[in-house]
Amino acid sequence: MSTVLELLTLQGLDDEAAALRAALSDVERRIAGDEELMNARRAFAEADDRVNEVRRRQRRLEDEIETLSDKIAREEKRLYDGSVKNPKELSSLQHEVESLKAHRSPFEDELIGVLDEFEREERARKEAARTMAQLEALREAHLVDLRREGRRLNDAILKSDTRREIQKAKIPPRPLAAYEDLRRRKGGMAIAKISAGSCLGCRVSVPDAIRRRALSSNELAQCPNCERILSLG
Ligand SMILES: [Zn+2]
């Protein structure tokens, strides 16, 4: 087989190896982290924070209301147990109880709103927890597949590397070095076919003298425009 055909075979193997390595790095990226699951975990943590914040406000209001209710109960007890007999003192006590109740009333209204809010946030947290659990279960199952796929790709890469080494050994050092240099510089496409007199790497017409050189099996012809190794096959 001519050197250029051996190089073409090598290019095919190099393309295959590059595709396998890209697939493996994609699998590794997916094993390392699942963006959807991370978002769901963050959403749950935020929902949890909101529930705790509403819970704190609820406790503060309940404490406030309890303190006032205790005070009201104490004053009402004095009002009705006959321990205070002076009408002026009784009327002032009555006034005190009313004022305490008036003070307590907005806290009670606020508490009703906070309890509604708590219920809403609690529902949202449950929903977020459910989503997170579903994605976690999905990921568990998915991880098994991803690890299996990672092992398969690693095996395929090992085999492909062996085939490439065998193929490389068939090619003389200078064309091999030229190929590897071009492959690095030309985005993986070191060899271009000639079709209808043009280089398929850059679409520029190839002079006859160079086309003739491409026909000979012991010499490499390169495109004068893009430098790629030209193949007639
Ligand atoms: Zn070219």
Boltz pocket constraint, residues with backbone or C-beta under 6 A from the ligand:
constraints:
  - pocket:
      binder: B
      contacts: [[A, 192], [A, 199], [A, 200], [A, 201], [A, 202], [A, 203], [A, 204], [A, 223], [A, 224], [A, 225], [A, 226], [A, 227], [A, 228]]
      max_distance: 6.0
